[in-house]
Amino acid sequence: MRFQIKDLLHISILSTGIFLFVIDLFIINVSLPTIQHSLSLSSSDTQWILILYIIGYASILINAGNAGDYYGKKKLYLIGMTGFTIASFVCGLSNNLSLLLIGRLLQGVSSGLMVPQGIALITLFFTDQEQKSRALGIYGSIAGIASVIGQLLGGVLPDQTWINESWRLIFLINLPIGILACLAVRQYVPHDPTNSRTNISFYPMLKLFVLLMGIIYPLIMGPEMGWPLWLLLLLSLAIILLVIFLKTQRNLYQAKRPSIFNFSLFDNKVFNFGLAAALVYYMVQDAYFIINSNYLQNQKGYTSTMTGIAFVYQGIGYVLASLVVSKLIQQNGKVVVLFGLGIMIIGLLFHFYTFDFMDLDNYHIHLLFFFYGIGCGSVLPSLMTLALKDINRELSGVGSAIYLTVQQISICLGIAFIVGIYLREEGTKFFIWENISTAYGYANAMSILLLIIVVCLIACLPSRAKER
């Protein structure tokens, strides 16, 4: 059954939310060195620019589905898109760190509102199963394309010479897209039914946000401040309170009262191992882009544009691999993920060899990034499918929300931990590699170690033969 023009228009409009979210997730990675130089930021400042965007998104994501049922999905999608557009304007005009951080946090919270509503509205408007699958496939493809475009624009825009401080364009480019999307949603997207009996509470989300900040803040500021006692106590207290919070939520669930999680999901072994694998894997995923972008520009003489173009090859490898493995994951399960992880580990090992040359060859860098992208494209889409494959259909929405929340928290931990190692380690030589700094060497080695842990977790999952 083919889509009509009206159907394609609805998909395009509802995919704008994920398009903008992914664009701004990737566009900042390549342009961050330029922003740091322009605003004279410290290493920890740059980490906060990344983390507040992600943690704002993660803290509201779990309850965003219930909020859409209660207030209306179209209404929240509009609120989220409007908030994201305003926040982009704030980021683009900010002349100090505080204003930029406020804008980034608002961008993340707005994304947490609009992204789940876009998915929910697509599943609501397309009742035919074949059309729904095709619509969601287009939605996912747009997200993948956005990651490639984001990395390219993150390199090209900061190098523009017709405007002062051209890095601001990476945020201001969102304004026309956001305004047109808001107008299109109001005009063309029909209203959806609301359910006033849906249980919704923003207090647990606020508490989760505070507790996560209590963990992330010491991890970022600790190395810079020399780990004073009060910071260690804050980290310990935040971890203890997070455990208490989760136990309290579990008790509420068992008493059949409203809770932030559906804890019956954690009775599933495959879901638990998949979630643990995701927690470790995503620490590496985004840290890789930040570290390599910074290293190419600050240590290897690459311009912002050259770096953006190099990462496009990684994106091409990712998209091609994800298209292939989407047809293989259901039949081959964890074998696909293990194959992709193997490519990523080999790729990171080759980074040592390739980056050890004083004058980097663009052809070798592009080939290396393309190879690594194939590994990422084999793992990232498959990991979520693998974690959720044994979940009952009626729990798939909740399971996806938990998975995506863990994904975003893991990215924050990767920025705090792996990127923190890279930004604060000093030294000019890493073991036998004369032209690789210790900062890059230790960060890359830590990424390899974490991917090996993911391999072990995935290997513990039951094979399809044993499941039958």
C-alpha positions as CSV (number, residue, x, y, z in Angstrom):
1,M,0.0,0.0,0.0
2,R,1.6,3.2,-1.2
3,F,1.7,6.5,0.8
4,Q,-0.4,9.4,-0.4
5,I,1.1,12.9,-0.5
6,K,-0.8,13.7,2.7
7,D,0.8,10.7,4.5
8,L,4.3,11.7,3.4
9,L,3.7,15.2,4.6
10,H,2.6,13.9,8.1
11,I,5.7,11.7,8.3
12,S,8.0,14.6,7.3
13,I,6.4,17.0,9.8
14,L,6.5,14.5,12.7
15,S,10.1,13.5,11.9
16,T,11.3,17.1,12.2
17,G,11.6,16.6,16.0
18,I,14.0,13.7,15.8
19,F,15.8,15.4,12.9
20,L,16.5,18.6,15.0
21,F,17.4,16.6,18.1
22,V,19.9,14.4,16.3
23,I,21.4,17.3,14.3
24,D,22.2,19.2,17.5
25,L,23.5,16.0,19.2
26,F,26.1,15.6,16.5
27,I,26.7,19.2,15.2
28,I,28.2,20.3,18.5
29,N,30.8,17.5,18.5
30,V,32.8,18.9,15.6
31,S,32.3,22.6,16.3
32,L,33.1,22.4,20.1
33,P,36.8,23.3,19.7
34,T,35.8,26.5,17.9
35,I,33.2,27.4,20.6
36,Q,35.8,26.7,23.3
37,H,38.3,29.1,21.7
38,S,35.7,31.8,21.0
39,L,34.3,31.9,24.5
40,S,37.6,31.1,26.3
41,L,36.1,28.0,28.0
42,S,37.8,25.5,30.3
43,S,37.7,21.7,29.6
44,S,34.9,21.2,32.2
45,D,32.9,24.0,30.5
46,T,32.8,22.2,27.2
47,Q,31.7,19.0,28.9
48,W,28.7,20.8,30.5
49,I,27.7,22.1,27.0
50,L,27.3,18.5,25.9
51,I,25.9,17.0,29.1
52,L,23.1,19.4,29.9
53,Y,21.6,18.8,26.5
54,I,21.6,15.1,27.0
55,I,20.6,15.0,30.7
56,G,17.7,17.5,30.0
57,Y,16.4,15.1,27.4
58,A,16.9,11.9,29.5
59,S,15.3,13.3,32.7
60,I,11.9,14.0,31.0
61,L,11.9,11.1,28.5
62,I,10.4,8.4,30.7
63,N,7.2,10.3,31.6
64,A,6.9,12.1,28.2
65,G,4.7,9.3,26.8
66,N,2.2,9.6,29.7
67,A,2.3,13.4,29.4
68,G,1.3,13.1,25.8
69,D,-1.7,10.9,26.7
70,Y,-2.8,13.3,29.3
71,Y,-2.3,16.7,27.6
72,G,-2.4,15.6,24.0
73,K,0.5,14.5,21.8
74,K,0.1,17.3,19.2
75,K,0.0,19.9,21.9
76,L,3.2,18.7,23.6
77,Y,4.9,18.2,20.2
78,L,4.1,21.9,19.5
79,I,5.3,23.0,22.9
80,G,8.5,21.0,22.5
81,M,9.2,22.3,19.0
82,T,8.6,25.9,20.2
83,G,10.8,25.5,23.2
84,F,13.6,24.0,21.1
85,T,13.4,26.9,18.6
86,I,13.6,29.5,21.4
87,A,16.4,27.6,23.1
88,S,18.4,27.5,19.8
89,F,17.9,31.3,19.5
90,V,19.3,31.7,23.1
91,C,22.3,29.5,22.3
92,G,23.0,31.3,19.0
93,L,23.1,34.7,20.7
94,S,24.8,33.8,24.0
95,N,27.9,35.7,24.8
96,N,28.8,33.9,28.0
97,L,28.8,30.3,29.3
98,S,25.8,30.6,31.6
99,L,23.4,31.7,28.9
100,L,24.7,29.0,26.6
101,L,24.2,26.3,29.2
102,I,20.7,27.5,30.0
103,G,19.9,27.3,26.3
104,R,21.4,23.8,26.0
105,L,19.4,22.5,28.9
106,L,16.2,24.0,27.5
107,Q,17.0,22.4,24.1
108,G,17.4,19.0,25.9
109,V,14.1,19.3,27.9
110,S,12.2,20.4,24.7
111,S,13.6,17.4,22.8
112,G,12.5,15.1,25.6
113,L,8.9,16.5,25.1
114,M,8.7,16.4,21.3
115,V,10.6,13.3,20.2
116,P,8.4,10.7,21.9
117,Q,5.3,12.5,20.7
118,G,6.5,12.3,17.1
119,I,6.9,8.6,17.3
120,A,3.5,8.2,19.1
121,L,1.6,10.3,16.5
122,I,3.0,8.2,13.6
123,T,1.9,5.0,15.3
124,L,-1.5,6.6,16.0
125,F,-2.2,7.9,12.5
126,F,-1.0,4.8,10.6
127,T,-3.2,1.9,11.7
128,D,-2.3,-0.4,8.8
129,Q,0.7,-2.5,10.1
130,E,2.5,-2.4,6.8
131,Q,2.1,1.4,6.5
132,K,3.1,1.8,10.1
133,S,6.3,-0.2,9.6
134,R,7.2,1.8,6.5
135,A,6.5,5.1,8.2
136,L,8.7,4.2,11.2
137,G,11.4,3.1,8.8
138,I,11.3,6.5,7.1
139,Y,11.4,8.1,10.5
140,G,14.5,6.1,11.5
141,S,16.2,6.8,8.2
142,I,15.7,10.6,8.7
143,A,17.4,10.2,12.1
144,G,20.3,8.5,10.5
145,I,20.6,11.1,7.8
146,A,20.5,13.8,10.5
147,S,23.5,12.4,12.2
148,V,25.6,12.6,8.9
149,I,24.3,16.1,8.2
150,G,25.0,17.2,11.7
151,Q,28.6,16.2,11.6
152,L,29.1,17.9,8.2
153,L,27.4,21.2,9.2
154,G,29.3,21.1,12.5
155,G,32.5,21.3,10.5
156,V,31.5,23.6,7.7
157,L,29.5,26.3,9.5
158,P,32.2,27.3,12.0
159,D,34.6,27.9,9.1
160,Q,32.4,30.5,7.4
161,T,34.1,33.9,7.0
162,W,31.1,36.1,6.0
163,I,30.0,36.4,9.7
164,N,31.9,36.9,12.9
165,E,31.8,34.0,15.4
166,S,30.3,31.8,12.7
167,W,29.9,28.9,15.2
168,R,26.6,30.6,16.2
169,L,25.2,29.4,12.9
170,I,25.0,25.8,14.2
171,F,22.2,26.9,16.5
172,L,20.6,29.7,14.5
173,I,20.1,27.3,11.5
174,N,17.4,25.6,13.7
175,L,15.2,28.7,13.7
176,P,13.7,28.6,10.2
177,I,13.2,24.8,10.5
178,G,11.5,25.1,13.9
179,I,9.2,27.9,12.9
180,L,8.1,26.2,9.7
181,A,7.6,22.9,11.6
182,C,5.4,24.7,14.2
183,L,3.3,26.2,11.5
184,A,3.0,22.9,9.6
185,V,2.0,21.0,12.8
186,R,-0.8,23.5,13.6
187,Q,-2.1,23.4,10.0
188,Y,-1.8,19.8,8.9
189,V,-1.5,17.4,11.9
190,P,-5.0,16.5,13.3
191,H,-5.7,16.6,17.0
192,D,-5.4,13.3,19.0
193,P,-7.6,12.1,21.9
194,T,-6.5,12.8,25.5
195,N,-6.9,10.6,28.5
196,S,-7.4,12.5,31.8
197,R,-7.1,9.2,33.8
198,T,-3.4,8.8,32.8
199,N,-1.1,8.9,35.8
200,I,1.5,11.6,35.5
201,S,3.9,13.2,38.0
202,F,6.7,15.5,37.2
203,Y,8.2,15.3,40.7
204,P,10.0,12.0,40.1
205,M,11.5,13.3,36.9
206,L,12.8,16.4,38.8
207,K,14.2,14.2,41.5
208,L,15.9,11.9,38.9
209,F,17.4,15.0,37.3
210,V,18.8,16.3,40.6
211,L,20.3,12.9,41.5
212,L,21.9,12.5,38.1
213,M,23.4,15.9,38.4
214,G,24.7,14.9,41.8
215,I,26.6,12.1,40.2
216,I,27.7,13.8,37.0
217,Y,29.0,17.0,38.7
218,P,31.7,15.4,40.8
219,L,32.8,13.2,37.9
220,I,33.4,16.3,35.8
221,M,34.7,18.7,38.4
222,G,36.6,16.2,40.5
223,P,39.8,16.0,38.4
224,E,39.9,19.8,37.9
225,M,39.4,20.6,41.6
226,G,41.7,17.8,42.9
227,W,38.9,15.7,44.4
228,P,38.2,17.6,47.7
229,L,36.5,15.6,50.4
230,W,33.1,17.4,50.0
231,L,33.0,16.4,46.4
232,L,33.6,12.8,47.2
233,L,30.9,13.0,49.9
234,L,28.5,14.5,47.3
235,L,29.2,11.7,44.9
236,S,28.6,9.0,47.5
237,L,25.4,10.7,48.8
238,A,24.0,11.0,45.3
239,I,24.6,7.3,44.5
240,I,23.0,6.3,47.8
241,L,20.0,8.5,47.3
242,L,19.7,7.2,43.7
243,V,19.6,3.6,45.0
244,I,16.9,4.6,47.6
245,F,14.9,6.4,44.9
246,L,14.9,3.3,42.7
247,K,13.9,1.0,45.7
248,T,11.1,3.4,46.6
249,Q,9.8,3.4,43.0
250,R,9.9,-0.4,43.0
251,N,7.9,-0.5,46.2
252,L,5.3,1.8,44.7
253,Y,5.1,-0.4,41.6
254,Q,4.6,-3.6,43.7
255,A,1.9,-1.8,45.7
256,K,0.2,-1.0,42.3
257,R,0.7,2.7,42.8
258,P,2.1,5.1,40.1
259,S,5.8,4.7,39.6
260,I,8.3,6.0,37.2
261,F,9.3,2.5,35.9
262,N,7.4,-0.7,35.1
263,F,9.7,-3.0,37.2
264,S,8.3,-6.2,35.7
265,L,10.6,-5.6,32.7
266,F,13.6,-6.3,34.9
267,D,12.5,-9.9,35.4
268,N,13.6,-10.5,31.8
269,K,17.2,-11.8,31.6
270,V,17.7,-10.7,28.0
271,F,16.4,-7.2,28.8
272,N,18.7,-6.9,31.8
273,F,21.8,-8.0,29.9
274,G,20.8,-5.8,26.9
275,L,20.4,-2.8,29.2
276,A,23.8,-3.4,30.9
277,A,25.4,-3.7,27.4
278,A,23.8,-0.5,26.3
279,L,25.0,1.3,29.5
280,V,28.6,0.4,28.7
281,Y,28.4,0.7,25.0
282,Y,27.0,4.3,24.8
283,M,29.8,5.5,27.1
284,V,32.1,4.9,24.1
285,Q,29.7,5.9,21.2
286,D,29.5,9.7,21.6
287,A,32.8,10.1,23.5
288,Y,34.5,8.8,20.3
289,F,33.2,11.7,18.2
290,I,34.1,14.3,20.7
291,I,37.7,13.0,21.3
292,N,38.6,12.4,17.7
293,S,37.1,15.7,16.5
294,N,39.1,17.6,19.2
295,Y,42.3,15.6,18.5
296,L,42.2,16.2,14.7
297,Q,41.7,19.9,15.1
298,N,43.9,20.7,18.1
299,Q,46.7,18.2,17.6
300,K,46.8,17.1,13.9
301,G,46.2,20.5,12.1
302,Y,42.8,19.7,10.7
303,T,40.3,22.5,10.0
304,S,36.8,22.3,11.2
305,T,35.6,21.6,7.7
306,M,38.1,18.9,7.1
307,T,37.0,17.2,10.3
308,G,33.4,17.4,9.4
309,I,34.0,15.9,6.0
310,A,36.0,13.1,7.6
311,F,33.1,12.2,9.9
312,V,30.7,12.1,7.0
313,Y,32.5,8.9,5.9
314,Q,31.9,7.5,9.3
315,G,28.2,8.4,8.9
316,I,28.0,6.7,5.5
317,G,29.5,3.5,6.9
318,Y,26.9,3.7,9.7
319,V,23.9,4.2,7.4
320,L,25.0,1.4,5.0
321,A,25.6,-1.1,7.8
322,S,22.3,-0.3,9.6
323,L,20.3,-0.9,6.4
324,V,21.9,-4.3,6.0
325,V,21.7,-5.5,9.7
326,S,18.1,-4.5,10.0
327,K,17.3,-7.5,7.9
328,L,19.7,-9.8,9.7
329,I,19.2,-9.1,13.4
330,Q,15.9,-11.1,13.9
331,Q,17.5,-14.2,12.4
332,N,21.0,-13.9,13.7
333,G,20.5,-12.1,17.0
334,K,23.7,-11.5,19.0
335,V,26.0,-12.7,16.2
336,V,25.4,-9.4,14.4
337,V,26.2,-7.3,17.5
338,L,29.3,-9.3,18.2
339,F,30.4,-8.9,14.6
340,G,29.9,-5.1,14.8
341,L,31.7,-4.9,18.1
342,G,34.7,-6.8,16.6
343,I,34.9,-4.2,13.8
344,M,34.8,-1.3,16.3
345,I,37.6,-2.8,18.4
346,I,39.8,-3.5,15.4
347,G,39.0,0.0,14.1
348,L,40.1,1.6,17.4
349,L,43.3,-0.4,17.4
350,F,44.0,0.9,13.9
351,H,43.5,4.5,15.2
352,F,46.7,4.1,17.1
353,Y,48.6,3.1,13.9
354,T,47.0,5.7,11.6
355,F,47.2,8.7,14.0
356,D,50.9,7.9,14.8
357,F,52.0,9.6,11.5
358,M,53.0,13.2,11.7
359,D,51.2,14.1,8.5
360,L,47.9,12.4,8.2
361,D,46.7,11.1,4.9
362,N,43.0,12.1,4.2
363,Y,42.4,8.9,2.3
364,H,43.5,6.7,5.3
365,I,41.5,8.8,7.7
366,H,38.3,8.6,5.6
367,L,38.8,4.8,5.1
368,L,39.4,4.3,8.8
369,F,36.3,6.3,9.8
370,F,34.2,4.5,7.2
371,F,35.3,1.1,8.6
372,Y,34.6,2.2,12.2
373,G,31.2,3.5,11.0
374,I,30.3,0.0,9.7
375,G,30.9,-1.4,13.2
376,C,28.7,1.3,14.8
377,G,25.9,0.7,12.2
378,S,26.0,-3.0,13.0
379,V,25.8,-2.5,16.8
380,L,23.7,0.6,17.6
381,P,20.4,-0.4,15.9
382,S,20.8,-4.1,16.7
383,L,21.5,-3.5,20.4
384,M,18.1,-2.0,21.1
385,T,16.3,-4.7,19.1
386,L,18.2,-7.4,21.0
387,A,17.4,-5.9,24.4
388,L,13.6,-5.6,23.6
389,K,13.0,-8.7,21.5
390,D,11.6,-10.8,24.4
391,I,9.5,-8.0,25.9
392,N,5.7,-8.4,25.7
393,R,4.2,-6.1,23.0
394,E,2.2,-4.1,25.5
395,L,5.4,-3.3,27.4
396,S,7.5,-2.4,24.4
397,G,6.8,1.3,24.7
398,V,7.8,1.4,28.4
399,G,10.8,-0.8,27.7
400,S,11.9,1.5,24.8
401,A,11.6,4.6,27.1
402,I,13.8,2.9,29.8
403,Y,16.4,1.8,27.2
404,L,16.6,5.3,25.7
405,T,16.9,6.9,29.2
406,V,19.8,4.5,30.1
407,Q,21.3,5.3,26.7
408,Q,21.4,9.1,27.4
409,I,22.7,8.6,31.0
410,S,25.4,6.4,29.6
411,I,26.4,9.1,27.1
412,C,26.7,11.6,30.0
413,L,28.9,9.1,31.9
414,G,31.1,8.7,28.8
415,I,31.5,12.4,28.4
416,A,32.4,12.7,32.1
417,F,34.7,9.7,32.3
418,I,36.3,9.0,28.9
419,V,36.3,12.6,27.6
420,G,37.4,13.7,31.1
421,I,40.5,11.4,30.7
422,Y,41.3,12.9,27.3
423,L,40.9,16.5,28.4
424,R,43.0,16.2,31.6
425,E,45.7,13.7,30.8
426,E,49.1,15.3,30.0
427,G,52.0,13.8,28.1
428,T,53.4,13.8,24.6
429,K,54.0,10.1,24.0
430,F,51.8,7.0,24.5
431,F,53.9,3.9,25.0
432,I,55.4,2.9,21.6
433,W,53.5,5.5,19.6
434,E,55.8,8.5,19.3
435,N,53.2,10.9,17.8
436,I,50.1,10.0,19.9
437,S,49.5,12.0,23.1
438,T,48.9,10.1,26.3
439,A,45.5,11.9,26.6
440,Y,44.3,10.3,23.3
441,G,46.1,7.0,24.0
442,Y,44.5,6.4,27.4
443,A,41.0,7.6,26.2
444,N,41.2,5.3,23.2
445,A,42.5,2.3,25.3
446,M,39.6,2.9,27.8
447,S,37.1,2.8,24.9
448,I,38.6,-0.5,23.7
449,L,38.3,-2.0,27.2
450,L,34.7,-0.9,27.6
451,L,33.8,-2.5,24.2
452,I,35.4,-5.8,25.3
453,I,33.1,-5.7,28.4
454,V,30.1,-5.2,26.0
455,V,31.3,-8.3,24.1
456,C,31.3,-10.3,27.3
457,L,27.8,-9.1,28.2
458,I,26.4,-9.9,24.7
459,A,28.1,-13.3,24.8
460,C,26.2,-14.1,28.0
461,L,22.8,-13.8,26.2
462,P,21.1,-17.1,25.2
463,S,21.5,-18.2,21.6
464,R,18.3,-18.7,19.6
465,A,18.8,-22.4,19.6
466,K,18.8,-22.5,23.4
467,E,15.8,-20.2,23.6
468,R,13.7,-22.6,21.5
